[in-house]
Amino acid sequence: MNSPRYLVDIDRLILTDMGIPPERAELLRARVEIELQRRLERMPLSRESLGNAPIRVPPISVTGSASDRQLASHIAQGIARSMGEQ
């Protein structure tokens, strides 16, 4: 198996008005990292899109019934889209 081209490390994932307990938020952050890494493997990015600069993602709306997997996928999609626009 090839090693990943990108290493994703999310320092802070801010979730507002979702009522998610801290333990679940930490697991969600880890799921977002995994999903984002998968997406980046398939996405061409310029060098300018990479680095340690914070990535600002516009607010994402989700339903309260979304599973953690769906939520992580949705968040990762928003982050990837924001990275592609930089």
C-alpha positions as CSV (number, residue, x, y, z in Angstrom):
1,M,0.0,0.0,0.0
2,N,1.3,3.5,-0.9
3,S,1.8,6.0,1.8
4,P,-0.5,9.0,1.6
5,R,0.6,12.1,-0.4
6,Y,-0.8,14.4,2.3
7,L,-0.9,14.3,6.0
8,V,-4.0,16.0,7.4
9,D,-3.9,17.3,10.9
10,I,-6.8,19.4,12.1
11,D,-5.9,21.4,15.1
12,R,-9.3,22.9,15.8
13,L,-12.7,22.1,14.4
14,I,-15.3,24.6,15.6
15,L,-18.9,23.2,15.8
16,T,-21.5,25.7,16.9
17,D,-25.1,25.2,17.9
18,M,-24.9,21.5,17.4
19,G,-25.1,20.2,20.9
20,I,-22.2,17.7,20.3
21,P,-20.4,16.6,23.5
22,P,-16.6,17.1,23.6
23,E,-15.9,13.4,23.3
24,R,-18.0,13.1,20.2
25,A,-16.5,16.2,18.7
26,E,-13.0,14.8,19.1
27,L,-14.1,11.6,17.3
28,L,-15.7,13.7,14.6
29,R,-12.5,15.7,14.1
30,A,-10.6,12.5,13.6
31,R,-13.2,11.3,11.0
32,V,-12.9,14.6,9.2
33,E,-9.1,14.2,9.0
34,I,-9.5,10.8,7.5
35,E,-12.2,11.8,5.0
36,L,-10.3,15.0,4.0
37,Q,-7.1,13.0,3.4
38,R,-9.0,10.6,1.1
39,R,-10.5,13.6,-0.8
40,L,-7.1,15.3,-1.2
41,E,-5.6,12.1,-2.7
42,R,-8.1,12.5,-5.6
43,M,-7.9,16.3,-5.9
44,P,-5.2,18.2,-7.7
45,L,-3.9,21.0,-5.5
46,S,-1.4,23.8,-6.2
47,R,1.5,24.3,-3.7
48,E,-0.2,27.5,-2.7
49,S,-3.2,25.6,-1.4
50,L,-1.0,23.6,1.0
51,G,0.8,24.7,4.1
52,N,0.0,25.6,7.7
53,A,-2.2,28.6,7.1
54,P,-5.7,28.3,8.6
55,I,-8.4,27.4,6.2
56,R,-11.6,29.3,6.6
57,V,-14.6,27.4,5.5
58,P,-18.0,29.0,5.1
59,P,-20.7,27.8,7.5
60,I,-22.0,24.4,6.6
61,S,-25.7,23.5,7.3
62,V,-26.5,19.9,8.3
63,T,-29.6,18.3,9.7
64,G,-29.6,17.1,13.3
65,S,-30.2,13.5,12.1
66,A,-26.9,13.3,10.1
67,S,-24.7,10.4,11.3
68,D,-21.1,11.2,12.3
69,R,-19.9,9.6,9.0
70,Q,-22.2,11.9,7.0
71,L,-21.3,14.9,9.0
72,A,-17.5,14.2,8.6
73,S,-18.0,13.7,4.9
74,H,-19.9,17.0,4.6
75,I,-17.3,19.0,6.6
76,A,-14.4,17.4,4.6
77,Q,-16.1,18.4,1.4
78,G,-16.4,22.0,2.5
79,I,-12.7,22.1,3.6
80,A,-11.5,20.5,0.3
81,R,-13.7,23.0,-1.7
82,S,-12.2,25.9,0.3
83,M,-8.7,24.6,-0.3
84,G,-9.3,24.3,-4.0
85,E,-10.5,27.9,-4.2
86,Q,-7.3,29.4,-2.6
